[in-house]
């Protein structure tokens, strides 16, 4: 590794969660500024340690933060995740999306869409519980989920057991997800945690109002969405029904998100943050 660095002579080294190198880089070629970037949240890291003892988790994060503190900068995706790290070198630089569209949803179809992996982290089981509360009074609406993952069969059984087959469709991932967004009027997400849920940005850019839980990796859209505490399926269902029943509310949230949220995640804006970081690090050498 050291010989490669000497050959390439980089001005800055960016480590994006490269296993093994993460623990070694801060101690190699120390004169070269180094940046550690994570694309998940601390809560996501804790989730990956599920089943481990409290002592193991405490020790793991103590060692991890000790290593991360040795980087010149530790970059996370959201402000709410930044608050969970006890590091003086932390900073927030979000992801941007390459998703583009010339057309917005007309918000007239009676379809709710969710794009997510069929995985426990996404808590689609809660989305189905929410839908069971919503559907009896909104039988002209349907829910379409698009994704892939290990839990699809289990979720399909839940759909059947809850007698939601006529209104819920669990689809595989599609190449043209933009077309599916355009056929929908509301976007739902029920994740327990995220790094930074880019599907939310896609939904915003195509003009869909959002219903979600207030969790790490999702809170950045809070000002332009209907949201509630994680696990509060009753409030979530009420929020969803508000959006279903009020076309003007759907348009109001859509317009607010496009005006106040989308510009913050535009590619040029995000790249200027990286440029400022690199210029700052190299000017201090």
C-alpha positions as CSV (number, residue, x, y, z in Angstrom):
1,X,0.0,0.0,0.0
2,X,2.8,2.4,0.9
3,X,4.6,1.8,-2.3
4,X,1.4,2.4,-4.3
5,X,0.9,5.8,-2.5
6,X,4.5,6.8,-3.3
7,X,4.0,5.9,-6.9
8,X,0.8,7.7,-7.4
9,X,1.7,10.7,-5.2
10,X,-1.9,11.7,-4.4
11,X,-2.7,15.1,-2.9
12,X,-5.5,13.6,-0.9
13,X,-6.5,10.0,-0.1
14,X,-10.2,9.3,0.2
15,X,-11.2,6.0,1.9
16,X,-14.8,4.9,1.2
17,X,-15.2,2.1,3.8
18,X,-12.4,-0.1,2.4
19,X,-12.1,-3.0,4.8
20,X,-8.7,-3.4,6.4
21,X,-7.3,-0.2,4.8
22,X,-9.6,1.8,7.1
23,X,-7.6,0.7,10.1
24,X,-4.2,1.1,8.4
25,X,-4.4,4.3,6.3
26,X,-4.0,6.9,9.1
27,X,-0.6,5.5,10.0
28,X,0.8,5.4,6.4
29,X,2.3,8.5,4.6
30,X,1.0,10.8,7.3
31,X,2.0,13.9,5.4
32,X,-0.8,13.2,2.9
33,X,-4.3,14.3,4.1
34,X,-6.8,11.5,4.4
35,X,-10.6,11.5,4.4
36,X,-12.8,8.7,5.7
37,X,-16.3,8.5,4.1
38,X,-19.2,6.3,5.3
39,X,-22.3,5.7,3.3
40,X,-24.4,4.3,6.1
41,X,-25.3,5.7,9.5
42,X,-24.0,4.8,13.0
43,X,-27.3,3.2,13.6
44,X,-26.8,1.1,10.5
45,X,-23.4,0.0,11.9
46,X,-25.1,-0.9,15.2
47,X,-27.7,-2.9,13.3
48,X,-24.9,-4.9,11.6
49,X,-23.6,-5.8,15.1
50,X,-27.0,-7.2,16.1
51,X,-26.6,-10.2,18.3
52,X,-23.3,-9.0,19.8
53,X,-22.9,-8.2,23.5
54,X,-23.1,-4.6,24.8
55,X,-19.4,-4.9,25.8
56,X,-18.5,-6.0,22.3
57,X,-20.4,-3.1,20.7
58,X,-18.9,-0.6,23.2
59,X,-15.4,-1.8,22.5
60,X,-16.0,-1.9,18.7
61,X,-17.2,1.8,18.6
62,X,-14.5,2.9,20.9
63,X,-11.8,1.4,18.6
64,X,-13.6,2.6,15.5
65,X,-13.9,6.2,16.7
66,X,-10.3,6.1,17.8
67,X,-9.2,5.2,14.2
68,X,-11.7,7.6,12.5
69,X,-10.4,10.4,14.6
70,X,-6.9,10.0,13.0
71,X,-8.3,10.9,9.6
72,X,-8.1,14.6,8.6
73,X,-11.9,14.5,8.0
74,X,-14.6,12.0,8.8
75,X,-17.5,12.5,6.3
76,X,-21.0,11.4,7.0
77,X,-24.2,11.9,4.9
78,X,-26.6,13.6,7.3
79,X,-26.7,16.1,10.1
80,X,-28.7,13.7,12.3
81,X,-26.0,11.0,11.9
82,X,-23.2,13.5,12.6
83,X,-24.7,14.1,16.0
84,X,-24.2,10.5,16.9
85,X,-20.4,10.6,16.4
86,X,-18.1,12.0,19.1
87,X,-15.5,13.1,16.7
88,X,-13.9,16.6,16.2
89,X,-13.0,16.0,12.6
90,X,-16.5,15.1,11.4
91,X,-18.4,16.9,8.6
92,X,-21.5,16.4,6.5
93,X,-21.5,16.0,2.7
94,X,-24.6,14.4,1.4
95,X,-24.9,12.3,-1.7
96,X,-26.4,13.7,-4.9
97,X,-28.6,11.9,-7.4
98,X,-28.0,11.5,-11.1
99,X,-31.8,11.0,-11.5
100,X,-33.2,13.4,-14.0
101,X,-36.7,14.0,-15.5
102,X,-38.4,16.5,-17.8
103,X,-41.8,15.4,-16.5
104,X,-43.5,15.6,-13.1
105,X,-46.2,13.3,-11.8
106,X,-49.6,14.9,-12.3
107,X,-50.6,13.5,-8.8
108,X,-53.9,12.3,-10.2
109,X,-53.5,8.5,-10.1
110,X,-54.7,6.6,-7.0
111,X,-51.5,4.7,-6.5
112,X,-49.0,4.8,-3.7
113,X,-45.5,3.7,-4.5
114,X,-42.6,2.4,-2.4
115,X,-39.2,1.6,-3.8
116,X,-37.1,-0.5,-1.3
117,X,-35.3,-3.8,-0.8
118,X,-37.3,-6.6,0.6
119,X,-35.2,-6.6,3.8
120,X,-36.0,-6.2,7.5
121,X,-34.3,-2.8,7.6
122,X,-36.9,-1.3,5.3
123,X,-39.7,-2.5,7.6
124,X,-42.2,-3.2,4.8
125,X,-44.1,-5.3,7.3
126,X,-45.1,-2.0,8.9
127,X,-46.0,-0.5,5.6
128,X,-48.5,-3.4,5.1
129,X,-49.9,-2.9,8.6
130,X,-50.3,0.8,7.7
131,X,-52.0,-0.1,4.5
132,X,-54.4,-2.4,6.4
133,X,-55.6,0.7,8.3
134,X,-55.9,2.8,5.2
135,X,-57.4,0.5,2.7
136,X,-60.9,-0.1,4.2
137,X,-61.8,3.6,3.6
138,X,-59.7,4.0,0.4
139,X,-60.5,0.9,-1.7
140,X,-60.1,2.8,-4.9
141,X,-56.3,3.2,-4.1
142,X,-53.6,0.7,-4.5
143,X,-50.0,0.2,-3.2
144,X,-47.2,-0.9,-5.5
145,X,-43.8,-1.9,-4.0
146,X,-40.7,-2.3,-6.3
147,X,-37.5,-4.0,-5.1
148,X,-35.6,-7.2,-4.5
149,X,-34.4,-9.0,-1.5
150,X,-34.6,-12.0,0.8
151,X,-37.9,-11.2,2.5
152,X,-40.2,-11.0,-0.5
153,X,-41.9,-14.4,0.1
154,X,-42.5,-13.6,3.8
155,X,-44.0,-10.2,2.9
156,X,-46.1,-11.8,0.2
157,X,-47.5,-14.2,2.8
158,X,-48.3,-11.2,5.0
159,X,-50.2,-9.6,2.1
160,X,-52.2,-12.7,1.7
161,X,-52.9,-13.3,5.4
162,X,-54.1,-9.7,5.8
163,X,-56.3,-10.1,2.7
164,X,-54.7,-7.2,0.9
165,X,-54.0,-9.1,-2.4
166,X,-56.4,-7.0,-4.4
167,X,-54.8,-3.7,-3.4
168,X,-51.1,-4.5,-2.8
169,X,-48.5,-5.6,-5.5
170,X,-45.0,-6.6,-4.6
171,X,-43.0,-6.2,-7.8
172,X,-39.4,-7.0,-8.7
173,X,-37.0,-4.2,-9.4
174,X,-37.5,-2.5,-12.8
175,X,-35.1,-0.7,-15.1
176,X,-37.4,2.1,-15.8
177,X,-38.4,3.1,-12.3
178,X,-39.1,6.7,-13.5
179,X,-42.1,5.4,-15.4
180,X,-43.4,3.8,-12.2
181,X,-43.0,7.0,-10.3
182,X,-44.9,8.9,-12.9
183,X,-47.8,6.5,-12.5
184,X,-48.0,7.3,-8.8
185,X,-49.2,10.1,-6.6
186,X,-47.6,9.4,-3.2
187,X,-44.2,7.9,-2.2
188,X,-44.0,6.0,1.1
189,X,-40.9,4.8,3.0
190,X,-41.0,2.9,6.3
191,X,-37.3,2.2,6.9
192,X,-35.9,1.9,10.4
193,X,-32.7,3.6,9.4
194,X,-30.9,4.8,6.3
195,X,-27.6,6.2,5.3
196,X,-29.3,8.8,3.1
197,X,-32.3,7.4,1.3
198,X,-31.7,8.5,-2.3
199,X,-35.1,7.1,-3.4
200,X,-36.6,10.0,-1.5
201,X,-34.6,12.4,-3.6
202,X,-35.8,10.6,-6.8
203,X,-39.4,10.9,-5.6
204,X,-39.0,14.6,-4.9
205,X,-37.4,15.3,-8.3
206,X,-40.3,13.6,-10.1
207,X,-42.8,15.5,-7.9
208,X,-44.2,13.0,-5.5
209,X,-45.2,14.0,-2.0
210,X,-43.6,11.8,0.7
211,X,-44.9,10.0,3.8
212,X,-42.2,8.5,6.1
213,X,-40.9,7.8,9.6
214,X,-38.6,10.3,11.3
215,X,-35.4,8.3,11.4
216,X,-31.7,8.8,10.7
217,X,-31.1,9.1,6.9
218,X,-34.7,10.3,6.3
219,X,-35.1,13.4,8.5
220,X,-33.4,15.6,5.8
221,X,-36.8,15.6,3.9
222,X,-38.8,16.3,7.1
223,X,-39.7,19.9,6.2
224,X,-41.3,18.8,3.0
225,X,-43.0,15.6,4.0
226,X,-45.6,14.1,6.3
227,X,-43.7,12.2,9.0
228,X,-44.0,10.7,12.4
229,X,-42.1,8.8,15.0
230,X,-40.8,5.4,14.0
231,X,-43.3,2.6,14.6
232,X,-46.3,4.9,15.0
233,X,-48.4,3.1,12.4
234,X,-51.6,4.9,13.4
235,X,-50.2,8.4,12.8
236,X,-48.5,7.2,9.7
237,X,-51.8,5.9,8.4
238,X,-53.5,9.2,9.2
239,X,-50.8,11.1,7.4
240,X,-51.1,8.9,4.4
241,X,-54.9,9.3,4.3
242,X,-54.5,13.1,4.4
243,X,-52.4,12.9,1.3
244,X,-54.8,10.5,-0.4
245,X,-57.8,12.8,0.4
246,X,-56.2,16.2,-0.4
247,X,-54.9,16.8,-3.9
248,X,-53.9,20.4,-2.9
249,X,-51.8,19.1,0.0
250,X,-50.1,16.7,-2.4
251,X,-49.2,19.6,-4.7
252,X,-48.2,21.9,-1.8
253,X,-45.7,19.3,-0.4
254,X,-44.4,18.6,-3.9
255,X,-43.8,22.3,-4.6
256,X,-42.1,22.8,-1.3
257,X,-39.8,19.9,-1.7
258,X,-38.8,21.0,-5.2
259,X,-38.1,24.5,-4.0
260,X,-36.5,23.9,-0.6
261,X,-35.0,20.4,-0.6
262,X,-34.0,19.5,-4.2
263,X,-31.5,22.4,-4.7
264,X,-29.5,21.3,-1.7
265,X,-28.7,18.0,-3.3
266,X,-28.0,19.2,-6.8
267,X,-24.7,17.7,-8.2
268,X,-22.9,21.0,-8.6
269,X,-23.7,22.1,-5.1
270,X,-22.5,18.8,-3.6
271,X,-19.3,18.7,-5.7
272,X,-18.5,22.3,-4.6
273,X,-18.5,21.0,-1.0
274,X,-16.0,18.3,-1.9
275,X,-13.9,20.9,-3.8
276,X,-13.9,23.1,-0.7
277,X,-12.8,20.2,1.4
278,X,-10.0,19.2,-0.9
279,X,-8.7,22.8,-1.3
280,X,-8.8,23.3,2.4
281,X,-6.8,20.1,3.1
282,X,-4.2,20.7,0.5
283,X,-3.7,24.3,1.4
284,X,-2.7,23.3,4.9
285,X,0.0,20.9,3.7
